[in-house]
Amino acid sequence: MRQHHRRSSRTRRSALFAPEIKAMSTAVAAWEPVVEDAVRKQGRGPVTLGCECTPPRSIFASTGTALGPNITCDVCCKPSRISPGERISEADLA
């Protein structure tokens, strides 16, 4: 008897949310990725930042974080800079 109750409850919920489900299906079918963003983010990984300590302390951060406001070292109180040789795309710099 309980299984019958569960099935009818599911059917009612499906009917209740049918317009939302249909709208979401339509939106997902029409969605296309923004190609520029996809290309820019492809191959992005964390970059290494180093401070002015001897030896420099290294931290890893996303490109966006590394290019953002200064990240300072708690020991030397100097800003950490992106280490030489790290690849930053032109799109990230813009």
QUISUL-V774111 format. One record per residue. N is the residue number from 0. SS is DSSP state (H for helix, E for strand, C for the rest). PHI is phi in whole degrees, -180 to 180 (none if undefined). OMEGA is omega in degrees with one decimal (NA if undefined). Layout:
# QUISUL-V774111
N;SS;PHI;OMEGA + N;SS;PHI;OMEGA
This chain:
# QUISUL-V774111
0;C;none;-179.2 + 1;H;-65;179.9 + 2;H;-61;178.1 + 3;H;-61;179.4 + 4;H;-64;179.2 + 5;H;-64;179.9 + 6;H;-63;-178.7 + 7;H;-68;177.3 + 8;H;-67;176.5 + 9;H;-62;-180.0 + 10;H;-62;178.9 + 11;H;-66;177.8 + 12;H;-64;178.3 + 13;H;-60;179.1 + 14;H;-67;-179.1 + 15;H;-64;-176.3 + 16;H;-99;-178.0 + 17;H;-56;179.8 + 18;H;-62;179.1 + 19;H;-67;179.8 + 20;H;-64;178.8 + 21;H;-64;179.5 + 22;H;-63;178.8 + 23;H;-65;178.9 + 24;H;-62;178.6 + 25;H;-65;-179.2 + 26;H;-65;-179.0 + 27;H;-66;179.6 + 28;H;-66;-177.7 + 29;H;-89;-174.9 + 30;C;-71;172.9 + 31;C;-135;180.0 + 32;C;-69;174.4 + 33;C;-78;-171.6 + 34;H;-61;-178.3 + 35;H;-60;178.8 + 36;H;-65;-178.4 + 37;H;-63;179.6 + 38;H;-67;-178.2 + 39;H;-64;-175.6 + 40;H;-82;-179.2 + 41;C;-67;178.7 + 42;C;81;176.8 + 43;C;-79;175.9 + 44;C;-138;177.5 + 45;C;-68;175.0 + 46;E;-110;-179.9 + 47;E;-97;174.7 + 48;E;-116;179.2 + 49;E;-129;179.2 + 50;C;-100;-178.3 + 51;C;-100;176.1 + 52;C;-65;174.7 + 53;C;-117;-9.7 + 54;C;-71;-178.3 + 55;C;-64;174.5 + 56;C;-83;-177.9 + 57;E;-109;172.1 + 58;E;-132;176.7 + 59;E;-108;178.8 + 60;E;-147;175.0 + 61;C;-66;-179.9 + 62;H;-59;180.0 + 63;H;-61;178.3 + 64;H;-67;-178.5 + 65;H;-64;-179.6 + 66;H;-86;-178.4 + 67;C;-80;180.0 + 68;C;-57;-175.8 + 69;C;-54;171.7 + 70;C;-108;-175.1 + 71;E;-104;177.6 + 72;C;-79;178.6 + 73;C;-73;-177.7 + 74;C;-90;-176.8 + 75;C;-93;179.5 + 76;C;60;177.3 + 77;C;-102;178.3 + 78;E;-68;174.5 + 79;C;-81;-177.8 + 80;E;-118;177.4 + 81;E;-65;-176.8 + 82;C;-65;177.5 + 83;C;-58;178.5 + 84;C;93;178.2 + 85;C;-73;-179.2 + 86;C;-89;174.8 + 87;C;-123;-177.9 + 88;C;-74;178.4 + 89;H;-61;-179.7 + 90;H;-65;178.8 + 91;H;-70;-179.7 + 92;H;-75;-177.7 + 93;C;-75;NA
